Amino acid sequence: MSGNTGVADHDELARTTLRKVTWRLGVLLFFVYVLNYLDRTNISIAKLKMQPDIALSETAFGLGAGLFFVGYVLFEVPSNMILYRVGARYWIARIMFTWGLVSMAMFLVRDEWSFYALRFLLGVAEAGLVPGVILYLSQWVPAVRRARLISVFYVAVPVSTVIGAPLSSWLMGFPPWGLTGWQFMFLVEGFPCLVMAFVVVRFLTDKPAQATWLSERQRAWLIAELDREEKANSAGGHRAGSLRAAVRDRGVLGMSFAFFAMIIPLYAMAFFLPTIVRQMGSFSTAQIGWLTAIPYAFAALAMWLLARNSDRTGERTRHYVVPALAGVAGLVLGALSLTGSPLLALTGFTLAAIGCISTLPVFWAHAPYLLSGPATATGIAFITAVGNLAGFVSPYMVALIKGDGPGQGNSSAAVLVTAVFLTGAAVTMAGVGRRIRRRSGVAAATPAAETTGG
């Protein structure tokens, strides 16, 4: 009886501790990423008016949208290495403040060259945020609950579009001070980033040992659990422990390619879905914003359910592959329905959003079974850097295939090409899962077997 009571007390301590961590850190970083991802949402909405205002061709827009990721990728690994050394609190705040300034400066765009320059600088300013957060959260939560906590952060991707697409459309209808609608929108949506930087300094905590907002018992349990997990990982001997080992590891390289391949359709939709929706019928800018938000609302719900079930069952790979393949089917349906039924097309893009976005937390839950020690910081940054090259490739590739014409044929071809990439991501992650199982004897991955209290 006393044994059962002890287990129940341990489980309750784990639940209350991790709940506090989720509400304090997960929710704060969720709002950080909502503001961050508005940069992807608002540029696609601004495109509807900015493109004719400054005579920007479809190809020039695709190139400028992609240049963001050139700056992002170049500074991704150095940024995460700095965060690893100085701590997340001040470095994430620095990232937020500088990207807020550059985001607001987008109202100064006058031609394609100023568009290129500011998009590149915006990528430099934001570099390191996502790998930094993934690294940071891995230092706070045992693997058994990691997918669920990462989903709190990543659900900002669909939520920012659900909120941002209608909000950006609405703001563009109120241009004061002689500004155009898209100029006013950039100013308004960039300013909260400056404020949030100070909120991050106030409420983010670098390490569990500094978490005075946890009780002493909760803090002691969390530190002990994370230390035990780190020692178990180091003793396992099958995880890359250095940058050289990480970039040569087939599992890490596989995750890098898979991240690249899944980002291709994700950003294709982020940058071009409003334009595709406009071609599907006679919709106002506000209606386009609301219709664009629909796929992302379903993706947000699917992400939470998928991450929760993955943590509950301890299985990762199937929780990635099956939704990703459903996303492939959605992209094909969307492409084939563009010239026929707008309803079917929107259904297809909703499935596609689920396949590209809801799988992100489960994707990152594989990383602890491939990386350990200092390699975690550089390995995660390496995966995101390679993956985010797709942020440059995707909009430019889609723009080249689409062209500047009004027809839907080329749009359908562009969507089908992105489906091929997502298929590659699903196949690759199936291989990564098999590799983890062979090396560790753990069902890729089964964190429930490594720790209790989840």
VOKOLFI-388473 format. One record per residue (C-alpha): residue number from 1; x, y, z. Coordinates in Angstrom, 1 decimal. Example, Ala and Ser with C-alpha at 12.3 -4.5 7.8 and 13.67 -1.06 7.14 Angstrom:
<sites>
> k; east; north; up
> 1; 12.3; -4.5; 7.8 .
> 2; 13.7; -1.1; 7.1 .
</sites>
This chain:
<sites>
> k; east; north; up
> 1; 0.0; 0.0; 0.0 .
> 2; 2.8; 2.4; 0.9 .
> 3; 4.5; 1.5; -2.3 .
> 4; 1.5; 2.5; -4.3 .
> 5; 1.2; 5.7; -2.3 .
> 6; 4.8; 6.6; -3.1 .
> 7; 4.3; 6.1; -6.8 .
> 8; 1.2; 8.2; -6.7 .
> 9; 3.0; 11.0; -4.8 .
> 10; 5.9; 10.8; -7.4 .
> 11; 3.4; 11.0; -10.3 .
> 12; 1.6; 13.9; -8.8 .
> 13; 4.9; 15.7; -8.1 .
> 14; 5.9; 15.2; -11.8 .
> 15; 2.5; 16.4; -13.1 .
> 16; 2.4; 19.6; -11.0 .
> 17; 6.0; 20.4; -11.7 .
> 18; 5.7; 20.0; -15.5 .
> 19; 2.4; 21.8; -15.5 .
> 20; 4.1; 24.8; -13.9 .
> 21; 6.9; 24.7; -16.4 .
> 22; 4.4; 24.5; -19.3 .
> 23; 2.4; 27.5; -18.1 .
> 24; 5.3; 29.6; -17.2 .
> 25; 7.8; 28.9; -20.0 .
> 26; 5.8; 27.2; -22.7 .
> 27; 3.0; 29.7; -22.9 .
> 28; 5.5; 32.7; -22.8 .
> 29; 7.4; 31.2; -25.7 .
> 30; 4.2; 30.5; -27.5 .
> 31; 3.4; 34.2; -27.6 .
> 32; 7.0; 34.9; -28.6 .
> 33; 6.6; 32.6; -31.6 .
> 34; 3.2; 34.0; -32.5 .
> 35; 4.8; 37.4; -33.0 .
> 36; 7.7; 35.8; -34.8 .
> 37; 5.6; 33.9; -37.3 .
> 38; 3.6; 37.0; -38.2 .
> 39; 6.6; 37.8; -40.4 .
> 40; 5.7; 34.8; -42.5 .
> 41; 2.0; 35.5; -42.5 .
> 42; 1.9; 39.3; -42.9 .
> 43; 4.3; 39.3; -45.9 .
> 44; 1.9; 37.0; -47.8 .
> 45; -1.0; 39.3; -47.0 .
> 46; 1.0; 42.4; -47.7 .
> 47; 1.9; 41.0; -51.1 .
> 48; -1.7; 41.4; -52.3 .
> 49; -1.3; 45.2; -52.2 .
> 50; 2.5; 45.8; -52.0 .
> 51; 3.3; 43.9; -55.2 .
> 52; 1.4; 46.3; -57.5 .
> 53; 2.4; 49.3; -55.4 .
> 54; 6.1; 48.9; -56.0 .
> 55; 5.9; 46.9; -59.3 .
> 56; 7.3; 43.7; -57.8 .
> 57; 7.2; 40.7; -60.1 .
> 58; 6.2; 37.2; -58.8 .
> 59; 9.8; 36.0; -59.2 .
> 60; 11.2; 39.1; -57.3 .
> 61; 8.7; 38.5; -54.5 .
> 62; 9.8; 34.8; -54.3 .
> 63; 13.5; 35.8; -54.2 .
> 64; 12.9; 38.5; -51.6 .
> 65; 10.8; 36.2; -49.4 .
> 66; 13.5; 33.6; -49.6 .
> 67; 16.4; 35.9; -48.8 .
> 68; 15.0; 36.1; -45.3 .
> 69; 16.2; 32.5; -44.9 .
> 70; 19.7; 33.1; -46.3 .
> 71; 20.3; 35.5; -43.4 .
> 72; 18.6; 33.2; -41.0 .
> 73; 20.7; 30.1; -42.0 .
> 74; 24.0; 31.9; -42.1 .
> 75; 23.7; 33.0; -38.4 .
> 76; 21.7; 30.0; -37.1 .
> 77; 24.5; 27.9; -35.6 .
> 78; 26.5; 30.9; -34.2 .
> 79; 23.4; 32.3; -32.6 .
> 80; 22.6; 28.9; -30.9 .
> 81; 26.2; 28.6; -29.7 .
> 82; 26.0; 32.1; -28.1 .
> 83; 22.6; 31.2; -26.5 .
> 84; 24.2; 28.0; -25.1 .
> 85; 26.9; 30.0; -23.4 .
> 86; 25.1; 33.2; -22.2 .
> 87; 21.6; 31.7; -21.5 .
> 88; 18.3; 32.0; -23.2 .
> 89; 16.8; 34.9; -21.2 .
> 90; 18.8; 37.8; -22.6 .
> 91; 19.6; 36.2; -26.0 .
> 92; 16.0; 35.5; -26.9 .
> 93; 15.1; 39.0; -25.7 .
> 94; 17.9; 40.4; -28.0 .
> 95; 16.5; 38.4; -30.9 .
> 96; 13.0; 39.8; -30.3 .
> 97; 14.1; 43.4; -30.0 .
> 98; 16.2; 43.4; -33.2 .
> 99; 13.6; 41.6; -35.3 .
> 100; 10.9; 44.0; -34.1 .
> 101; 12.9; 47.0; -35.3 .
> 102; 13.6; 45.4; -38.7 .
> 103; 10.0; 44.2; -39.0 .
> 104; 8.8; 47.8; -38.5 .
> 105; 11.3; 49.0; -41.0 .
> 106; 9.6; 47.0; -43.7 .
> 107; 7.3; 50.0; -44.1 .
> 108; 10.3; 51.7; -45.8 .
> 109; 10.3; 49.3; -48.8 .
> 110; 10.2; 51.2; -52.0 .
> 111; 11.5; 48.8; -54.7 .
> 112; 12.8; 45.3; -55.1 .
> 113; 16.3; 46.1; -53.8 .
> 114; 15.1; 47.6; -50.5 .
> 115; 12.7; 44.6; -50.2 .
> 116; 15.7; 42.2; -50.7 .
> 117; 17.8; 44.1; -48.2 .
> 118; 15.2; 44.3; -45.4 .
> 119; 14.2; 40.6; -45.8 .
> 120; 17.8; 39.5; -45.5 .
> 121; 18.3; 41.7; -42.4 .
> 122; 15.1; 40.3; -40.9 .
> 123; 16.5; 36.8; -41.2 .
> 124; 19.8; 37.8; -39.6 .
> 125; 17.8; 39.4; -36.7 .
> 126; 15.7; 36.3; -36.1 .
> 127; 18.4; 33.7; -36.5 .
> 128; 18.6; 31.2; -33.7 .
> 129; 15.2; 31.6; -32.2 .
> 130; 13.7; 28.2; -33.1 .
> 131; 16.8; 26.1; -32.4 .
> 132; 17.4; 28.1; -29.3 .
> 133; 13.9; 27.5; -28.0 .
> 134; 14.1; 23.7; -28.8 .
> 135; 17.4; 23.5; -27.0 .
> 136; 16.1; 25.6; -24.1 .
> 137; 13.0; 23.4; -23.6 .
> 138; 15.1; 20.2; -23.8 .
> 139; 16.9; 21.5; -20.7 .
> 140; 13.7; 21.9; -18.8 .
> 141; 11.5; 18.9; -19.5 .
> 142; 12.2; 15.1; -19.5 .
> 143; 11.8; 13.3; -22.8 .
> 144; 8.5; 11.8; -21.8 .
> 145; 6.7; 15.1; -21.9 .
> 146; 8.8; 16.9; -24.5 .
> 147; 6.6; 16.6; -27.5 .
> 148; 3.7; 18.0; -25.6 .
> 149; 5.7; 21.0; -24.4 .
> 150; 7.2; 21.6; -27.8 .
> 151; 3.6; 21.6; -29.2 .
> 152; 2.7; 24.5; -27.0 .
> 153; 5.5; 26.5; -28.6 .
> 154; 4.9; 25.2; -32.2 .
> 155; 1.1; 25.6; -32.1 .
> 156; 2.0; 29.3; -32.6 .
> 157; 2.6; 28.5; -36.3 .
> 158; -1.0; 27.8; -37.1 .
> 159; -2.4; 30.1; -34.5 .
> 160; -0.4; 33.1; -35.8 .
> 161; -2.0; 32.5; -39.2 .
> 162; -5.4; 32.1; -37.8 .
> 163; -5.0; 35.4; -36.0 .
> 164; -2.5; 37.1; -38.3 .
> 165; -4.1; 36.6; -41.7 .
> 166; -7.5; 38.3; -40.7 .
> 167; -5.6; 40.9; -38.5 .
> 168; -3.2; 41.8; -41.3 .
> 169; -6.0; 42.1; -43.8 .
> 170; -8.0; 44.3; -41.4 .
> 171; -5.0; 46.6; -40.6 .
> 172; -4.4; 47.1; -44.3 .
> 173; -7.8; 48.7; -44.5 .
> 174; -6.9; 51.5; -42.1 .
> 175; -3.9; 53.4; -43.6 .
> 176; -3.3; 56.7; -41.5 .
> 177; -0.7; 59.4; -41.9 .
> 178; -0.4; 59.1; -45.6 .
> 179; 0.8; 55.5; -45.4 .
> 180; -0.4; 52.7; -47.5 .
> 181; -2.3; 49.8; -45.8 .
> 182; 0.6; 47.4; -45.9 .
> 183; 3.1; 50.0; -44.5 .
> 184; 0.7; 50.7; -41.6 .
> 185; 0.4; 46.9; -41.0 .
> 186; 4.1; 46.4; -40.8 .
> 187; 4.5; 49.2; -38.2 .
> 188; 1.7; 47.9; -36.0 .
> 189; 2.7; 44.3; -36.1 .
> 190; 6.4; 44.9; -35.5 .
> 191; 6.0; 47.1; -32.4 .
> 192; 4.7; 44.4; -29.9 .
> 193; 8.0; 42.5; -30.5 .
> 194; 9.8; 45.4; -28.7 .
> 195; 7.5; 45.1; -25.8 .
> 196; 7.7; 41.3; -25.6 .
> 197; 11.5; 41.5; -25.4 .
> 198; 11.2; 43.1; -22.0 .
> 199; 8.6; 40.6; -20.9 .
> 200; 11.1; 37.8; -21.8 .
> 201; 13.8; 39.4; -19.6 .
> 202; 11.3; 39.6; -16.8 .
> 203; 9.8; 36.1; -16.8 .
> 204; 12.1; 33.7; -18.6 .
> 205; 14.4; 31.7; -16.4 .
> 206; 17.7; 30.3; -17.7 .
> 207; 18.0; 27.1; -15.6 .
> 208; 15.8; 24.9; -13.4 .
> 209; 18.1; 25.6; -10.5 .
> 210; 17.1; 29.3; -10.8 .
> 211; 13.3; 28.6; -10.8 .
> 212; 12.2; 30.3; -7.6 .
> 213; 8.6; 30.0; -8.9 .
> 214; 8.9; 26.2; -8.3 .
> 215; 8.7; 24.8; -4.8 .
> 216; 11.9; 23.4; -3.4 .
> 217; 10.6; 19.9; -3.8 .
> 218; 9.5; 20.5; -7.4 .
> 219; 12.8; 22.1; -8.2 .
> 220; 14.8; 19.2; -6.7 .
> 221; 12.7; 16.6; -8.5 .
> 222; 13.1; 18.3; -11.9 .
> 223; 16.9; 18.8; -11.5 .
> 224; 17.3; 15.2; -10.4 .
> 225; 15.2; 13.8; -13.3 .
> 226; 17.0; 15.8; -15.9 .
> 227; 20.4; 14.8; -14.5 .
> 228; 19.4; 11.2; -14.4 .
> 229; 18.3; 11.4; -18.0 .
> 230; 21.5; 13.1; -19.2 .
> 231; 23.6; 10.5; -17.5 .
> 232; 21.6; 7.7; -19.1 .
> 233; 22.0; 9.4; -22.5 .
> 234; 25.8; 9.8; -22.0 .
> 235; 26.1; 6.2; -20.9 .
> 236; 24.2; 4.9; -23.8 .
> 237; 27.0; 5.6; -26.2 .
> 238; 24.8; 5.8; -29.3 .
> 239; 24.2; 9.5; -29.3 .
> 240; 26.5; 12.1; -31.1 .
> 241; 28.3; 14.1; -28.4 .
> 242; 30.3; 16.5; -30.6 .
> 243; 29.5; 18.8; -33.5 .
> 244; 31.7; 16.7; -35.8 .
> 245; 30.0; 13.5; -34.8 .
> 246; 26.5; 15.2; -35.2 .
> 247; 27.1; 16.4; -38.7 .
> 248; 28.4; 13.0; -39.7 .
> 249; 25.7; 11.0; -38.1 .
> 250; 23.2; 9.5; -40.6 .
> 251; 20.3; 10.0; -38.2 .
> 252; 21.1; 13.7; -37.8 .
> 253; 21.6; 14.1; -41.6 .
> 254; 18.3; 12.3; -42.2 .
> 255; 16.5; 14.6; -39.8 .
> 256; 18.2; 17.6; -41.6 .
> 257; 16.9; 16.4; -45.0 .
> 258; 13.5; 15.6; -43.6 .
> 259; 13.2; 19.1; -42.1 .
> 260; 14.2; 20.7; -45.4 .
> 261; 11.7; 18.6; -47.3 .
> 262; 8.8; 19.3; -44.9 .
> 263; 9.6; 23.1; -44.8 .
> 264; 9.2; 23.3; -48.6 .
> 265; 5.3; 22.9; -48.6 .
> 266; 5.0; 24.7; -45.3 .
> 267; 6.5; 27.9; -46.6 .
> 268; 4.9; 27.5; -50.0 .
> 269; 1.5; 27.7; -48.3 .
> 270; 2.7; 30.5; -45.9 .
> 271; 3.8; 32.7; -48.8 .
> 272; 1.4; 31.8; -51.6 .
> 273; -1.8; 30.5; -50.1 .
> 274; -3.5; 33.9; -50.0 .
> 275; -2.6; 34.4; -53.7 .
> 276; -4.0; 30.9; -54.6 .
> 277; -7.2; 31.6; -52.6 .
> 278; -7.6; 34.8; -54.5 .
> 279; -7.4; 32.9; -57.7 .
> 280; -10.1; 30.5; -56.5 .
> 281; -12.9; 33.0; -56.6 .
> 282; -13.9; 36.6; -56.3 .
> 283; -13.0; 37.3; -52.6 .
> 284; -12.2; 40.5; -50.8 .
> 285; -8.9; 41.0; -49.0 .
> 286; -10.6; 40.4; -45.7 .
> 287; -12.3; 37.2; -47.0 .
> 288; -9.0; 35.9; -48.3 .
> 289; -7.5; 36.4; -44.8 .
> 290; -10.3; 34.4; -43.1 .
> 291; -10.2; 31.6; -45.7 .
> 292; -6.4; 31.4; -45.4 .
> 293; -6.8; 30.9; -41.7 .
> 294; -9.0; 27.8; -41.9 .
> 295; -6.3; 25.2; -42.7 .
> 296; -4.2; 26.5; -39.9 .
> 297; -7.0; 26.3; -37.3 .
> 298; -7.3; 22.6; -38.0 .
> 299; -3.5; 22.2; -37.9 .
> 300; -3.4; 23.7; -34.5 .
> 301; -5.9; 21.2; -33.1 .
> 302; -4.2; 18.3; -34.8 .
> 303; -0.8; 19.3; -33.4 .
> 304; -2.0; 19.3; -29.8 .
> 305; -3.8; 15.9; -30.2 .
> 306; -0.9; 14.3; -32.0 .
> 307; 1.8; 15.5; -29.5 .
> 308; -0.3; 14.5; -26.5 .
> 309; -1.0; 11.0; -27.9 .
> 310; 2.7; 10.6; -28.9 .
> 311; 3.8; 11.4; -25.3 .
> 312; 1.1; 9.1; -23.9 .
> 313; 2.1; 6.1; -26.0 .
> 314; 5.8; 6.8; -26.2 .
> 315; 5.8; 6.3; -30.0 .
> 316; 7.3; 8.9; -32.3 .
> 317; 7.9; 7.7; -35.8 .
> 318; 4.4; 6.6; -36.8 .
> 319; 3.0; 9.8; -35.3 .
> 320; 5.1; 11.6; -37.8 .
> 321; 4.9; 9.5; -40.9 .
> 322; 1.1; 8.9; -41.0 .
> 323; 0.0; 12.6; -40.7 .
> 324; 2.8; 13.6; -43.2 .
> 325; 1.4; 11.1; -45.8 .
> 326; -2.1; 12.5; -45.2 .
> 327; -0.6; 15.9; -45.9 .
> 328; 0.8; 14.6; -49.2 .
> 329; -2.7; 13.4; -50.1 .
> 330; -4.0; 16.9; -49.2 .
> 331; -1.5; 18.7; -51.4 .
> 332; -2.5; 16.4; -54.4 .
> 333; -6.2; 17.0; -53.7 .
> 334; -5.6; 20.8; -53.4 .
> 335; -3.6; 20.9; -56.7 .
> 336; -6.2; 18.9; -58.7 .
> 337; -9.1; 20.9; -57.3 .
> 338; -7.8; 24.4; -58.0 .
> 339; -9.6; 24.7; -61.3 .
> 340; -12.7; 22.8; -60.1 .
> 341; -14.1; 23.0; -56.5 .
> 342; -12.8; 25.7; -54.1 .
> 343; -14.2; 23.7; -51.3 .
> 344; -12.3; 20.5; -52.2 .
> 345; -9.1; 22.7; -52.7 .
> 346; -9.5; 24.2; -49.3 .
> 347; -10.0; 20.7; -47.8 .
> 348; -6.9; 19.6; -49.5 .
> 349; -4.8; 22.5; -48.1 .
> 350; -6.2; 21.8; -44.7 .
> 351; -4.9; 18.3; -44.8 .
> 352; -1.6; 19.6; -46.1 .
> 353; -1.3; 22.1; -43.2 .
> 354; -1.9; 19.2; -40.8 .
> 355; 0.7; 17.1; -42.5 .
> 356; 3.3; 19.9; -42.5 .
> 357; 2.7; 21.6; -39.2 .
> 358; 1.1; 19.2; -36.7 .
> 359; 4.1; 16.9; -37.0 .
> 360; 6.7; 19.5; -35.9 .
> 361; 6.7; 18.6; -32.1 .
> 362; 6.9; 14.9; -32.9 .
> 363; 9.7; 15.5; -35.3 .
> 364; 11.8; 17.3; -32.7 .
> 365; 11.1; 14.6; -30.1 .
> 366; 13.4; 12.3; -32.1 .
> 367; 16.5; 14.6; -31.5 .
> 368; 17.3; 13.5; -27.9 .
> 369; 17.8; 9.9; -29.2 .
> 370; 20.5; 11.1; -31.6 .
> 371; 22.3; 14.0; -29.7 .
> 372; 23.7; 14.5; -26.2 .
> 373; 25.9; 17.1; -24.4 .
> 374; 27.3; 20.1; -26.2 .
> 375; 26.3; 18.5; -29.6 .
> 376; 22.6; 19.1; -28.7 .
> 377; 23.0; 22.9; -29.2 .
> 378; 25.0; 22.7; -32.5 .
> 379; 23.2; 19.6; -33.7 .
> 380; 19.7; 21.2; -33.4 .
> 381; 21.0; 24.4; -35.0 .
> 382; 22.5; 22.3; -37.8 .
> 383; 19.2; 20.5; -38.5 .
> 384; 17.3; 23.8; -38.5 .
> 385; 19.9; 25.6; -40.6 .
> 386; 19.8; 22.9; -43.3 .
> 387; 16.0; 22.7; -43.1 .
> 388; 15.5; 26.5; -43.3 .
> 389; 17.4; 26.5; -46.6 .
> 390; 14.0; 25.4; -47.8 .
> 391; 12.7; 28.8; -46.7 .
> 392; 14.8; 30.3; -49.5 .
> 393; 14.2; 27.5; -52.1 .
> 394; 10.5; 27.1; -51.5 .
> 395; 9.1; 30.6; -52.4 .
> 396; 11.6; 31.1; -55.2 .
> 397; 10.9; 27.7; -56.7 .
> 398; 7.1; 28.1; -56.4 .
> 399; 7.3; 31.6; -57.9 .
> 400; 9.3; 30.3; -60.9 .
> 401; 6.9; 27.5; -61.5 .
> 402; 3.8; 29.7; -61.0 .
> 403; 5.0; 32.6; -63.1 .
> 404; 3.2; 35.9; -63.2 .
> 405; 0.1; 34.7; -65.1 .
> 406; -3.4; 34.5; -63.6 .
> 407; -3.9; 30.8; -64.6 .
> 408; -4.2; 28.0; -62.1 .
> 409; -2.3; 25.4; -64.2 .
> 410; 1.1; 26.4; -63.0 .
> 411; -0.1; 26.9; -59.5 .
> 412; -1.3; 23.2; -59.5 .
> 413; 2.1; 22.1; -60.8 .
> 414; 3.9; 24.0; -58.0 .
> 415; 1.7; 22.4; -55.3 .
> 416; 2.4; 19.0; -56.8 .
> 417; 6.1; 19.6; -56.6 .
> 418; 5.8; 20.4; -52.9 .
> 419; 4.0; 17.1; -52.4 .
> 420; 7.0; 15.2; -53.7 .
> 421; 9.2; 16.9; -51.0 .
> 422; 6.8; 16.0; -48.2 .
> 423; 6.7; 12.4; -49.4 .
> 424; 10.5; 12.4; -49.1 .
> 425; 10.3; 13.8; -45.5 .
> 426; 7.9; 11.0; -44.5 .
> 427; 10.1; 8.2; -46.0 .
> 428; 13.2; 9.7; -44.5 .
> 429; 11.8; 9.9; -41.0 .
> 430; 10.6; 6.3; -41.2 .
> 431; 14.3; 5.5; -41.9 .
> 432; 15.4; 7.6; -39.0 .
> 433; 13.0; 5.8; -36.7 .
> 434; 14.3; 2.4; -37.7 .
> 435; 17.9; 3.6; -37.2 .
> 436; 17.1; 4.8; -33.6 .
> 437; 15.5; 1.5; -32.8 .
> 438; 18.5; -0.5; -34.2 .
> 439; 21.0; 1.5; -32.2 .
> 440; 19.2; 1.9; -28.9 .
> 441; 16.6; -0.8; -28.8 .
> 442; 14.1; 1.9; -28.0 .
> 443; 10.9; 2.3; -30.1 .
> 444; 11.8; 5.6; -31.8 .
> 445; 11.4; 6.8; -29.3 .
> 446; 9.9; 5.4; -26.1 .
> 447; 10.7; 8.0; -23.4 .
> 448; 8.2; 6.3; -21.1 .
> 449; 10.7; 3.5; -20.8 .
> 450; 13.4; 5.9; -19.7 .
> 451; 11.6; 7.9; -17.0 .
> 452; 8.5; 7.9; -14.9 .
> 453; 6.0; 10.4; -13.7 .
> 454; 4.6; 11.4; -17.1 .
</sites>
